[in-house]
């Protein structure tokens, strides 16, 4: 149920911003290690939104949401979720489980600059 809500939210957020017709594609794939990867992509004239959800057999989940506008600027939000007893990885790339990691890439003086931060 959460997956349907998440996919619906990603689709709605980009569809509302652009009144033009959006093209939506969704795929679900089971990986050899038992993880299930679901990818939803929404393409509109004003940009692209991609939501990737990775559900693991131990009950943890990673959600990565990436939005790119027509100028090439992108915003990435990553959120790891799961019970505290199931968190085998501990800290991952400088932020803890249960935190949102947000990255924004922008043009600055002729080159791309990526800025990332974490929040609970």
Backbone atoms as SQL, in Angstrom:
CREATE TABLE atoms (id INTEGER PRIMARY KEY, chain TEXT, resi INTEGER, resn TEXT, atom TEXT, x REAL, y REAL, z REAL);
INSERT INTO atoms VALUES
  (1, 'A', 1, 'UNK', 'N', 0.820, -1.190, 0.000),
  (2, 'A', 1, 'UNK', 'CA', 0.000, 0.000, 0.000),
  (3, 'A', 1, 'UNK', 'C', 0.865, 1.256, 0.000),
  (4, 'A', 2, 'UNK', 'N', 1.964, 1.219, 0.810),
  (5, 'A', 2, 'UNK', 'CA', 2.852, 2.381, 0.851),
  (6, 'A', 2, 'UNK', 'C', 3.480, 2.648, -0.506),
  (7, 'A', 3, 'UNK', 'N', 3.776, 1.573, -1.250),
  (8, 'A', 3, 'UNK', 'CA', 4.395, 1.723, -2.564),
  (9, 'A', 3, 'UNK', 'C', 3.445, 2.439, -3.517),
  (10, 'A', 4, 'UNK', 'N', 2.163, 2.089, -3.455),
  (11, 'A', 4, 'UNK', 'CA', 1.179, 2.726, -4.332),
  (12, 'A', 4, 'UNK', 'C', 1.051, 4.203, -4.000),
  (13, 'A', 5, 'UNK', 'N', 1.041, 4.528, -2.705),
  (14, 'A', 5, 'UNK', 'CA', 0.945, 5.930, -2.294),
  (15, 'A', 5, 'UNK', 'C', 2.173, 6.696, -2.757),
  (16, 'A', 6, 'UNK', 'N', 3.358, 6.102, -2.594),
  (17, 'A', 6, 'UNK', 'CA', 4.600, 6.760, -2.993),
  (18, 'A', 6, 'UNK', 'C', 4.647, 6.999, -4.497),
  (19, 'A', 7, 'UNK', 'N', 4.263, 5.996, -5.278),
  (20, 'A', 7, 'UNK', 'CA', 4.252, 6.148, -6.731),
  (21, 'A', 7, 'UNK', 'C', 3.229, 7.201, -7.139),
  (22, 'A', 8, 'UNK', 'N', 2.074, 7.190, -6.486),
  (23, 'A', 8, 'UNK', 'CA', 1.044, 8.185, -6.785),
  (24, 'A', 8, 'UNK', 'C', 1.498, 9.590, -6.456),
  (25, 'A', 9, 'UNK', 'N', 2.222, 9.749, -5.336),
  (26, 'A', 9, 'UNK', 'CA', 2.712, 11.071, -4.952),
  (27, 'A', 9, 'UNK', 'C', 3.740, 11.586, -5.953),
  (28, 'A', 10, 'UNK', 'N', 4.633, 10.707, -6.410),
  (29, 'A', 10, 'UNK', 'CA', 5.640, 11.121, -7.393),
  (30, 'A', 10, 'UNK', 'C', 4.981, 11.515, -8.707),
  (31, 'A', 11, 'UNK', 'N', 3.997, 10.751, -9.105),
  (32, 'A', 11, 'UNK', 'CA', 3.299, 11.046, -10.354),
  (33, 'A', 11, 'UNK', 'C', 2.526, 12.346, -10.246),
  (34, 'A', 12, 'UNK', 'N', 1.841, 12.530, -9.130),
  (35, 'A', 12, 'UNK', 'CA', 1.017, 13.719, -8.947),
  (36, 'A', 12, 'UNK', 'C', 1.852, 14.981, -8.838),
  (37, 'A', 13, 'UNK', 'N', 3.016, 14.910, -8.156),
  (38, 'A', 13, 'UNK', 'CA', 3.830, 16.105, -7.963),
  (39, 'A', 13, 'UNK', 'C', 4.316, 16.694, -9.280),
  (40, 'A', 14, 'UNK', 'N', 4.694, 15.849, -10.219),
  (41, 'A', 14, 'UNK', 'CA', 5.166, 16.360, -11.498),
  (42, 'A', 14, 'UNK', 'C', 4.013, 16.658, -12.450),
  (43, 'A', 15, 'UNK', 'N', 2.953, 15.897, -12.366),
  (44, 'A', 15, 'UNK', 'CA', 1.813, 16.125, -13.257),
  (45, 'A', 15, 'UNK', 'C', 1.122, 17.441, -12.951),
  (46, 'A', 16, 'UNK', 'N', 1.066, 17.824, -11.678),
  (47, 'A', 16, 'UNK', 'CA', 0.434, 19.090, -11.318),
  (48, 'A', 16, 'UNK', 'C', 1.272, 20.260, -11.803),
  (49, 'A', 17, 'UNK', 'N', 2.602, 20.139, -11.709),
  (50, 'A', 17, 'UNK', 'CA', 3.467, 21.247, -12.105),
  (51, 'A', 17, 'UNK', 'C', 3.392, 21.527, -13.604),
  (52, 'A', 18, 'UNK', 'N', 3.032, 20.556, -14.386),
  (53, 'A', 18, 'UNK', 'CA', 2.912, 20.744, -15.825),
  (54, 'A', 18, 'UNK', 'C', 1.549, 20.234, -16.269),
  (55, 'A', 19, 'UNK', 'N', 0.757, 21.092, -16.841),
  (56, 'A', 19, 'UNK', 'CA', -0.585, 20.713, -17.254),
  (57, 'A', 19, 'UNK', 'C', -0.565, 19.908, -18.559),
  (58, 'A', 20, 'UNK', 'N', 0.601, 19.747, -19.156),
  (59, 'A', 20, 'UNK', 'CA', 0.704, 18.965, -20.389),
  (60, 'A', 20, 'UNK', 'C', 0.573, 17.478, -20.062),
  (61, 'A', 21, 'UNK', 'N', 0.434, 16.680, -21.085),
  (62, 'A', 21, 'UNK', 'CA', 0.297, 15.243, -20.909),
  (63, 'A', 21, 'UNK', 'C', 1.612, 14.644, -20.427),
  (64, 'A', 22, 'UNK', 'N', 1.530, 13.822, -19.394),
  (65, 'A', 22, 'UNK', 'CA', 2.716, 13.170, -18.849),
  (66, 'A', 22, 'UNK', 'C', 2.741, 11.715, -19.292),
  (67, 'A', 23, 'UNK', 'N', 3.944, 11.215, -19.524),
  (68, 'A', 23, 'UNK', 'CA', 4.115, 9.814, -19.864),
  (69, 'A', 23, 'UNK', 'C', 4.697, 9.105, -18.645),
  (70, 'A', 24, 'UNK', 'N', 4.013, 8.069, -18.174),
  (71, 'A', 24, 'UNK', 'CA', 4.412, 7.359, -16.966),
  (72, 'A', 24, 'UNK', 'C', 4.802, 5.927, -17.321),
  (73, 'A', 25, 'UNK', 'N', 5.975, 5.499, -16.848),
  (74, 'A', 25, 'UNK', 'CA', 6.392, 4.109, -17.012),
  (75, 'A', 25, 'UNK', 'C', 6.781, 3.569, -15.642),
  (76, 'A', 26, 'UNK', 'N', 6.477, 2.307, -15.405),
  (77, 'A', 26, 'UNK', 'CA', 6.786, 1.692, -14.124),
  (78, 'A', 26, 'UNK', 'C', 7.279, 0.268, -14.359),
  (79, 'A', 27, 'UNK', 'N', 8.342, -0.105, -13.644),
  (80, 'A', 27, 'UNK', 'CA', 8.877, -1.462, -13.751),
  (81, 'A', 27, 'UNK', 'C', 9.139, -2.007, -12.353),
  (82, 'A', 28, 'UNK', 'N', 9.005, -3.303, -12.215),
  (83, 'A', 28, 'UNK', 'CA', 9.334, -3.977, -10.962),
  (84, 'A', 28, 'UNK', 'C', 10.192, -5.184, -11.297),
  (85, 'A', 29, 'UNK', 'N', 11.304, -5.335, -10.561),
  (86, 'A', 29, 'UNK', 'CA', 12.249, -6.401, -10.875),
  (87, 'A', 29, 'UNK', 'C', 12.786, -7.008, -9.587),
  (88, 'A', 30, 'UNK', 'N', 12.844, -8.321, -9.539),
  (89, 'A', 30, 'UNK', 'CA', 13.437, -8.992, -8.387),
  (90, 'A', 30, 'UNK', 'C', 14.896, -9.294, -8.703),
  (91, 'A', 31, 'UNK', 'N', 15.774, -8.862, -7.810),
  (92, 'A', 31, 'UNK', 'CA', 17.200, -9.034, -8.002),
  (93, 'A', 31, 'UNK', 'C', 17.633, -10.415, -7.483),
  (94, 'A', 32, 'UNK', 'N', 18.818, -10.919, -7.903),
  (95, 'A', 32, 'UNK', 'CA', 19.281, -12.245, -7.462),
  (96, 'A', 32, 'UNK', 'C', 19.439, -12.366, -5.944),
  (97, 'A', 33, 'UNK', 'N', 19.706, -11.247, -5.255),
  (98, 'A', 33, 'UNK', 'CA', 19.886, -11.298, -3.800),
  (99, 'A', 33, 'UNK', 'C', 18.562, -11.218, -3.043),
  (100, 'A', 34, 'UNK', 'N', 17.429, -11.208, -3.755),
  (101, 'A', 34, 'UNK', 'CA', 16.122, -11.183, -3.104),
  (102, 'A', 34, 'UNK', 'C', 15.501, -9.807, -2.993),
  (103, 'A', 35, 'UNK', 'N', 16.259, -8.762, -3.293),
  (104, 'A', 35, 'UNK', 'CA', 15.704, -7.410, -3.255),
  (105, 'A', 35, 'UNK', 'C', 14.706, -7.228, -4.392),
  (106, 'A', 36, 'UNK', 'N', 13.674, -6.425, -4.149),
  (107, 'A', 36, 'UNK', 'CA', 12.699, -6.089, -5.183),
  (108, 'A', 36, 'UNK', 'C', 12.861, -4.606, -5.486),
  (109, 'A', 37, 'UNK', 'N', 13.172, -4.286, -6.742),
  (110, 'A', 37, 'UNK', 'CA', 13.395, -2.898, -7.155),
  (111, 'A', 37, 'UNK', 'C', 12.230, -2.437, -8.019),
  (112, 'A', 38, 'UNK', 'N', 11.582, -1.369, -7.587),
  (113, 'A', 38, 'UNK', 'CA', 10.472, -0.783, -8.330),
  (114, 'A', 38, 'UNK', 'C', 10.897, 0.602, -8.798),
  (115, 'A', 39, 'UNK', 'N', 10.767, 0.866, -10.086),
  (116, 'A', 39, 'UNK', 'CA', 11.147, 2.157, -10.652),
  (117, 'A', 39, 'UNK', 'C', 9.951, 2.748, -11.381),
  (118, 'A', 40, 'UNK', 'N', 9.639, 4.000, -11.058),
  (119, 'A', 40, 'UNK', 'CA', 8.565, 4.722, -11.735),
  (120, 'A', 40, 'UNK', 'C', 9.151, 5.990, -12.322),
  (121, 'A', 41, 'UNK', 'N', 8.887, 6.235, -13.602),
  (122, 'A', 41, 'UNK', 'CA', 9.415, 7.413, -14.291),
  (123, 'A', 41, 'UNK', 'C', 8.260, 8.197, -14.889),
  (124, 'A', 42, 'UNK', 'N', 8.255, 9.513, -14.659),
  (125, 'A', 42, 'UNK', 'CA', 7.239, 10.413, -15.194),
  (126, 'A', 42, 'UNK', 'C', 7.960, 11.449, -16.046),
  (127, 'A', 43, 'UNK', 'N', 7.642, 11.488, -17.343),
  (128, 'A', 43, 'UNK', 'CA', 8.240, 12.459, -18.262),
  (129, 'A', 43, 'UNK', 'C', 7.195, 13.483, -18.668),
  (130, 'A', 44, 'UNK', 'N', 7.527, 14.766, -18.521),
  (131, 'A', 44, 'UNK', 'CA', 6.676, 15.866, -18.975),
  (132, 'A', 44, 'UNK', 'C', 7.557, 16.871, -19.705),
  (133, 'A', 45, 'UNK', 'N', 6.968, 17.822, -20.409),
  (134, 'A', 45, 'UNK', 'CA', 7.785, 18.851, -21.057),
  (135, 'A', 45, 'UNK', 'C', 8.593, 19.695, -20.070),
  (136, 'A', 46, 'UNK', 'N', 8.141, 19.795, -18.821),
  (137, 'A', 46, 'UNK', 'CA', 8.855, 20.628, -17.853),
  (138, 'A', 46, 'UNK', 'C', 9.897, 19.853, -17.048),
  (139, 'A', 47, 'UNK', 'N', 10.028, 18.556, -17.261),
  (140, 'A', 47, 'UNK', 'CA', 11.049, 17.809, -16.535),
  (141, 'A', 47, 'UNK', 'C', 10.711, 16.342, -16.374),
  (142, 'A', 48, 'UNK', 'N', 11.519, 15.683, -15.556),
  (143, 'A', 48, 'UNK', 'CA', 11.398, 14.246, -15.336),
  (144, 'A', 48, 'UNK', 'C', 11.469, 13.960, -13.845),
  (145, 'A', 49, 'UNK', 'N', 10.663, 13.000, -13.391),
  (146, 'A', 49, 'UNK', 'CA', 10.742, 12.533, -12.006),
  (147, 'A', 49, 'UNK', 'C', 10.894, 11.018, -12.026),
  (148, 'A', 50, 'UNK', 'N', 11.855, 10.530, -11.256),
  (149, 'A', 50, 'UNK', 'CA', 12.094, 9.094, -11.159),
  (150, 'A', 50, 'UNK', 'C', 12.087, 8.719, -9.678),
  (151, 'A', 51, 'UNK', 'N', 11.275, 7.735, -9.329),
  (152, 'A', 51, 'UNK', 'CA', 11.257, 7.210, -7.964),
  (153, 'A', 51, 'UNK', 'C', 11.672, 5.750, -8.018),
  (154, 'A', 52, 'UNK', 'N', 12.711, 5.402, -7.261),
  (155, 'A', 52, 'UNK', 'CA', 13.184, 4.022, -7.192),
  (156, 'A', 52, 'UNK', 'C', 13.056, 3.552, -5.747),
  (157, 'A', 53, 'UNK', 'N', 12.361, 2.441, -5.573),
  (158, 'A', 53, 'UNK', 'CA', 12.171, 1.852, -4.251),
  (159, 'A', 53, 'UNK', 'C', 12.827, 0.479, -4.241),
  (160, 'A', 54, 'UNK', 'N', 13.658, 0.231, -3.232),
  (161, 'A', 54, 'UNK', 'CA', 14.319, -1.059, -3.084),
  (162, 'A', 54, 'UNK', 'C', 13.833, -1.677, -1.778),
  (163, 'A', 55, 'UNK', 'N', 13.084, -2.779, -1.880),
  (164, 'A', 55, 'UNK', 'CA', 12.592, -3.513, -0.716),
  (165, 'A', 55, 'UNK', 'C', 13.474, -4.732, -0.510),
  (166, 'A', 56, 'UNK', 'N', 14.032, -4.864, 0.702),
  (167, 'A', 56, 'UNK', 'CA', 14.931, -5.973, 1.006),
  (168, 'A', 56, 'UNK', 'C', 14.191, -7.081, 1.760),
  (169, 'A', 57, 'UNK', 'N', 14.688, -8.316, 1.675),
  (170, 'A', 57, 'UNK', 'CA', 14.035, -9.435, 2.376),
  (171, 'A', 57, 'UNK', 'C', 13.982, -9.255, 3.894),
  (172, 'A', 58, 'UNK', 'N', 14.919, -8.482, 4.473),
  (173, 'A', 58, 'UNK', 'CA', 14.938, -8.291, 5.924),
  (174, 'A', 58, 'UNK', 'C', 13.958, -7.213, 6.390),
  (175, 'A', 59, 'UNK', 'N', 13.190, -6.633, 5.465),
  (176, 'A', 59, 'UNK', 'CA', 12.171, -5.657, 5.843),
  (177, 'A', 59, 'UNK', 'C', 12.582, -4.208, 5.708),
  (178, 'A', 60, 'UNK', 'N', 13.845, -3.923, 5.387),
  (179, 'A', 60, 'UNK', 'CA', 14.269, -2.535, 5.214),
  (180, 'A', 60, 'UNK', 'C', 13.954, -2.077, 3.797),
  (181, 'A', 61, 'UNK', 'N', 13.912, -0.766, 3.613),
  (182, 'A', 61, 'UNK', 'CA', 13.551, -0.192, 2.317),
  (183, 'A', 61, 'UNK', 'C', 14.358, 1.084, 2.093),
  (184, 'A', 62, 'UNK', 'N', 14.770, 1.301, 0.854),
  (185, 'A', 62, 'UNK', 'CA', 15.415, 2.542, 0.445),
  (186, 'A', 62, 'UNK', 'C', 14.574, 3.165, -0.655),
  (187, 'A', 63, 'UNK', 'N', 14.279, 4.456, -0.498),
  (188, 'A', 63, 'UNK', 'CA', 13.505, 5.192, -1.490),
  (189, 'A', 63, 'UNK', 'C', 14.377, 6.325, -2.009),
  (190, 'A', 64, 'UNK', 'N', 14.557, 6.388, -3.322),
  (191, 'A', 64, 'UNK', 'CA', 15.340, 7.450, -3.956),
  (192, 'A', 64, 'UNK', 'C', 14.424, 8.162, -4.937),
  (193, 'A', 65, 'UNK', 'N', 14.257, 9.472, -4.739),
  (194, 'A', 65, 'UNK', 'CA', 13.400, 10.263, -5.619),
  (195, 'A', 65, 'UNK', 'C', 14.268, 11.310, -6.308),
  (196, 'A', 66, 'UNK', 'N', 14.269, 11.318, -7.633),
  (197, 'A', 66, 'UNK', 'CA', 15.094, 12.241, -8.410),
  (198, 'A', 66, 'UNK', 'C', 14.210, 13.051, -9.345),
  (199, 'A', 67, 'UNK', 'N', 14.324, 14.378, -9.277),
  (200, 'A', 67, 'UNK', 'CA', 13.594, 15.263, -10.183),
  (201, 'A', 67, 'UNK', 'C', 14.594, 16.076, -10.989),
  (202, 'A', 68, 'UNK', 'N', 14.361, 16.178, -12.280),
  (203, 'A', 68, 'UNK', 'CA', 15.211, 16.967, -13.168),
  (204, 'A', 68, 'UNK', 'C', 14.318, 17.906, -13.954),
  (205, 'A', 69, 'UNK', 'N', 14.678, 19.207, -13.973),
  (206, 'A', 69, 'UNK', 'CA', 13.867, 20.155, -14.741),
  (207, 'A', 69, 'UNK', 'C', 14.421, 20.308, -16.151),
  (208, 'A', 70, 'UNK', 'N', 13.774, 21.160, -16.956),
  (209, 'A', 70, 'UNK', 'CA', 14.165, 21.301, -18.361),
  (210, 'A', 70, 'UNK', 'C', 15.537, 21.941, -18.536),
  (211, 'A', 71, 'UNK', 'N', 16.067, 22.589, -17.479),
  (212, 'A', 71, 'UNK', 'CA', 17.391, 23.208, -17.546),
  (213, 'A', 71, 'UNK', 'C', 18.507, 22.233, -17.150),
  (214, 'A', 72, 'UNK', 'N', 18.142, 21.034, -16.719),
  (215, 'A', 72, 'UNK', 'CA', 19.136, 20.051, -16.317),
  (216, 'A', 72, 'UNK', 'C', 19.444, 20.054, -14.833),
  (217, 'A', 73, 'UNK', 'N', 18.808, 20.948, -14.065),
  (218, 'A', 73, 'UNK', 'CA', 18.998, 20.956, -12.619),
  (219, 'A', 73, 'UNK', 'C', 18.269, 19.763, -12.019),
  (220, 'A', 74, 'UNK', 'N', 18.895, 19.111, -11.056),
  (221, 'A', 74, 'UNK', 'CA', 18.252, 17.943, -10.470),
  (222, 'A', 74, 'UNK', 'C', 18.272, 18.015, -8.951),
  (223, 'A', 75, 'UNK', 'N', 17.309, 17.343, -8.357),
  (224, 'A', 75, 'UNK', 'CA', 17.188, 17.255, -6.903),
  (225, 'A', 75, 'UNK', 'C', 16.971, 15.782, -6.566),
  (226, 'A', 76, 'UNK', 'N', 17.787, 15.268, -5.658),
  (227, 'A', 76, 'UNK', 'CA', 17.720, 13.859, -5.282),
  (228, 'A', 76, 'UNK', 'C', 17.454, 13.771, -3.782),
  (229, 'A', 77, 'UNK', 'N', 16.436, 12.997, -3.409),
  (230, 'A', 77, 'UNK', 'CA', 16.143, 12.745, -2.000),
  (231, 'A', 77, 'UNK', 'C', 16.219, 11.242, -1.786),
  (232, 'A', 78, 'UNK', 'N', 17.013, 10.828, -0.802),
  (233, 'A', 78, 'UNK', 'CA', 17.168, 9.405, -0.490),
  (234, 'A', 78, 'UNK', 'C', 16.758, 9.185, 0.957),
  (235, 'A', 79, 'UNK', 'N', 15.955, 8.152, 1.194),
  (236, 'A', 79, 'UNK', 'CA', 15.503, 7.850, 2.544),
  (237, 'A', 79, 'UNK', 'C', 15.579, 6.349, 2.774),
  (238, 'A', 80, 'UNK', 'N', 16.309, 5.951, 3.814),
  (239, 'A', 80, 'UNK', 'CA', 16.399, 4.547, 4.210),
  (240, 'A', 80, 'UNK', 'C', 15.442, 4.322, 5.367),
  (241, 'A', 81, 'UNK', 'N', 14.649, 3.249, 5.278),
  (242, 'A', 81, 'UNK', 'CA', 13.664, 2.965, 6.319),
  (243, 'A', 81, 'UNK', 'C', 13.792, 1.523, 6.760),
  (244, 'A', 82, 'UNK', 'N', 13.503, 1.275, 8.037),
  (245, 'A', 82, 'UNK', 'CA', 13.510, -0.090, 8.560),
  (246, 'A', 82, 'UNK', 'C', 13.546, -0.083, 10.067),
  (247, 'A', 83, 'UNK', 'N', 13.274, -1.237, 10.677),
  (248, 'A', 83, 'UNK', 'CA', 13.331, -1.359, 12.127),
  (249, 'A', 83, 'UNK', 'C', 14.769, -1.256, 12.595),
  (250, 'A', 84, 'UNK', 'N', 14.957, -0.762, 13.824),
  (251, 'A', 84, 'UNK', 'CA', 16.309, -0.555, 14.336),
  (252, 'A', 84, 'UNK', 'C', 17.066, -1.880, 14.454),
  (253, 'A', 85, 'UNK', 'N', 16.361, -2.988, 14.723),
  (254, 'A', 85, 'UNK', 'CA', 17.027, -4.286, 14.835),
  (255, 'A', 85, 'UNK', 'C', 17.487, -4.812, 13.481),
  (256, 'A', 86, 'UNK', 'N', 16.934, -4.307, 12.406),
  (257, 'A', 86, 'UNK', 'CA', 17.236, -4.827, 11.068),
  (258, 'A', 86, 'UNK', 'C', 18.275, -3.987, 10.328),
  (259, 'A', 87, 'UNK', 'N', 18.797, -2.969, 10.951),
  (260, 'A', 87, 'UNK', 'CA', 19.728, -2.071, 10.262),
  (261, 'A', 87, 'UNK', 'C', 21.137, -2.639, 10.330),
  (262, 'A', 88, 'UNK', 'N', 21.493, -3.408, 9.346),
  (263, 'A', 88, 'UNK', 'CA', 22.791, -4.063, 9.349),
  (264, 'A', 88, 'UNK', 'C', 23.906, -3.123, 8.907),
  (265, 'A', 89, 'UNK', 'N', 23.564, -2.100, 8.136),
  (266, 'A', 89, 'UNK', 'CA', 24.591, -1.261, 7.532),
  (267, 'A', 89, 'UNK', 'C', 25.063, -0.152, 8.467),
  (268, 'A', 90, 'UNK', 'N', 24.298, 0.173, 9.512),
  (269, 'A', 90, 'UNK', 'CA', 24.681, 1.275, 10.385),
  (270, 'A', 90, 'UNK', 'C', 24.660, 2.580, 9.625),
  (271, 'A', 91, 'UNK', 'N', 25.780, 3.285, 9.620),
  (272, 'A', 91, 'UNK', 'CA', 25.853, 4.548, 8.884),
  (273, 'A', 91, 'UNK', 'C', 26.255, 4.260, 7.446),
  (274, 'A', 92, 'UNK', 'N', 25.666, 4.975, 6.518),
  (275, 'A', 92, 'UNK', 'CA', 25.910, 4.724, 5.105),
  (276, 'A', 92, 'UNK', 'C', 26.147, 6.053, 4.411),
  (277, 'A', 93, 'UNK', 'N', 27.322, 6.239, 3.887),
  (278, 'A', 93, 'UNK', 'CA', 27.688, 7.451, 3.155),
  (279, 'A', 93, 'UNK', 'C', 27.455, 8.724, 3.969),
  (280, 'A', 94, 'UNK', 'N', 27.765, 8.675, 5.244),
  (281, 'A', 94, 'UNK', 'CA', 27.756, 9.895, 6.033),
  (282, 'A', 94, 'UNK', 'C', 26.414, 10.292, 6.612),
  (283, 'A', 95, 'UNK', 'N', 25.402, 9.491, 6.489),
  (284, 'A', 95, 'UNK', 'CA', 24.133, 9.816, 7.137),
  (285, 'A', 95, 'UNK', 'C', 23.532, 8.547, 7.704),
  (286, 'A', 96, 'UNK', 'N', 22.743, 8.692, 8.735),
  (287, 'A', 96, 'UNK', 'CA', 22.240, 7.533, 9.469),
  (288, 'A', 96, 'UNK', 'C', 20.949, 7.009, 8.867),
  (289, 'A', 97, 'UNK', 'N', 20.597, 5.758, 9.220),
  (290, 'A', 97, 'UNK', 'CA', 19.316, 5.188, 8.812),
  (291, 'A', 97, 'UNK', 'C', 18.201, 6.030, 9.397),
  (292, 'A', 98, 'UNK', 'N', 17.143, 6.176, 8.647),
  (293, 'A', 98, 'UNK', 'CA', 16.004, 6.960, 9.109),
  (294, 'A', 98, 'UNK', 'C', 16.123, 8.431, 8.766),
  (295, 'A', 99, 'UNK', 'N', 17.213, 8.836, 8.146),
  (296, 'A', 99, 'UNK', 'CA', 17.405, 10.225, 7.750),
  (297, 'A', 99, 'UNK', 'C', 17.107, 10.379, 6.262),
  (298, 'A', 100, 'UNK', 'N', 16.732, 11.573, 5.887),
  (299, 'A', 100, 'UNK', 'CA', 16.612, 11.920, 4.474),
  (300, 'A', 100, 'UNK', 'C', 17.947, 12.495, 4.036),
  (301, 'A', 101, 'UNK', 'N', 18.423, 12.084, 2.887),
  (302, 'A', 101, 'UNK', 'CA', 19.608, 12.710, 2.300),
  (303, 'A', 101, 'UNK', 'C', 19.133, 13.403, 1.037),
  (304, 'A', 102, 'UNK', 'N', 19.390, 14.693, 0.953),
  (305, 'A', 102, 'UNK', 'CA', 18.936, 15.492, -0.172),
  (306, 'A', 102, 'UNK', 'C', 20.143, 16.092, -0.872),
  (307, 'A', 103, 'UNK', 'N', 20.182, 15.976, -2.200),
  (308, 'A', 103, 'UNK', 'CA', 21.254, 16.561, -3.001),
  (309, 'A', 103, 'UNK', 'C', 20.635, 17.426, -4.091),
  (310, 'A', 104, 'UNK', 'N', 21.236, 18.577, -4.333),
  (311, 'A', 104, 'UNK', 'CA', 20.778, 19.481, -5.381),
  (312, 'A', 104, 'UNK', 'C', 21.965, 19.799, -6.275),
  (313, 'A', 105, 'UNK', 'N', 21.783, 19.658, -7.584),
  (314, 'A', 105, 'UNK', 'CA', 22.825, 19.988, -8.552),
  (315, 'A', 105, 'UNK', 'C', 22.379, 21.203, -9.345),
  (316, 'A', 106, 'UNK', 'N', 23.203, 22.242, -9.378),
  (317, 'A', 106, 'UNK', 'CA', 22.876, 23.485, -10.071),
  (318, 'A', 106, 'UNK', 'C', 24.083, 23.956, -10.884),
  (319, 'A', 107, 'UNK', 'N', 23.816, 24.799, -11.878),
  (320, 'A', 107, 'UNK', 'CA', 24.883, 25.467, -12.613),
  (321, 'A', 107, 'UNK', 'C', 25.364, 26.638, -11.779),
  (322, 'A', 108, 'UNK', 'N', 26.695, 26.788, -11.648),
  (323, 'A', 108, 'UNK', 'CA', 27.266, 27.898, -10.889),
  (324, 'A', 108, 'UNK', 'C', 28.549, 28.339, -11.584),
  (325, 'A', 109, 'UNK', 'N', 28.550, 29.522, -12.146),
  (326, 'A', 109, 'UNK', 'CA', 29.710, 30.069, -12.855),
  (327, 'A', 109, 'UNK', 'C', 30.233, 29.115, -13.929),
  (328, 'A', 110, 'UNK', 'N', 29.330, 28.542, -14.712),
  (329, 'A', 110, 'UNK', 'CA', 29.718, 27.726, -15.850),
  (330, 'A', 110, 'UNK', 'C', 30.004, 26.262, -15.569),
  (331, 'A', 111, 'UNK', 'N', 29.835, 25.814, -14.314),
  (332, 'A', 111, 'UNK', 'CA', 30.020, 24.391, -14.040),
  (333, 'A', 111, 'UNK', 'C', 28.987, 23.922, -13.016),
  (334, 'A', 112, 'UNK', 'N', 28.827, 22.608, -12.952),
  (335, 'A', 112, 'UNK', 'CA', 27.824, 22.050, -12.047),
  (336, 'A', 112, 'UNK', 'C', 28.369, 21.941, -10.630),
  (337, 'A', 113, 'UNK', 'N', 27.520, 22.295, -9.668),
  (338, 'A', 113, 'UNK', 'CA', 27.871, 22.192, -8.260),
  (339, 'A', 113, 'UNK', 'C', 26.803, 21.342, -7.578),
  (340, 'A', 114, 'UNK', 'N', 27.229, 20.305, -6.873),
  (341, 'A', 114, 'UNK', 'CA', 26.298, 19.451, -6.142),
  (342, 'A', 114, 'UNK', 'C', 26.455, 19.717, -4.653),
  (343, 'A', 115, 'UNK', 'N', 25.334, 19.957, -3.998),
  (344, 'A', 115, 'UNK', 'CA', 25.319, 20.225, -2.561),
  (345, 'A', 115, 'UNK', 'C', 24.385, 19.207, -1.916),
  (346, 'A', 116, 'UNK', 'N', 24.846, 18.539, -0.867),
  (347, 'A', 116, 'UNK', 'CA', 24.045, 17.511, -0.194),
  (348, 'A', 116, 'UNK', 'C', 23.946, 17.821, 1.296),
  (349, 'A', 117, 'UNK', 'N', 22.840, 17.420, 1.896),
  (350, 'A', 117, 'UNK', 'CA', 22.662, 17.552, 3.332),
  (351, 'A', 117, 'UNK', 'C', 21.735, 16.445, 3.803),
  (352, 'A', 118, 'UNK', 'N', 21.776, 16.176, 5.099),
  (353, 'A', 118, 'UNK', 'CA', 20.939, 15.124, 5.683),
  (354, 'A', 118, 'UNK', 'C', 20.057, 15.731, 6.761),
  (355, 'A', 119, 'UNK', 'N', 18.870, 15.184, 6.888),
  (356, 'A', 119, 'UNK', 'CA', 17.966, 15.596, 7.958),
  (357, 'A', 119, 'UNK', 'C', 17.166, 14.376, 8.389),
  (358, 'A', 120, 'UNK', 'N', 16.624, 14.436, 9.575),
  (359, 'A', 120, 'UNK', 'CA', 15.831, 13.317, 10.099),
  (360, 'A', 120, 'UNK', 'C', 14.452, 13.350, 9.525);
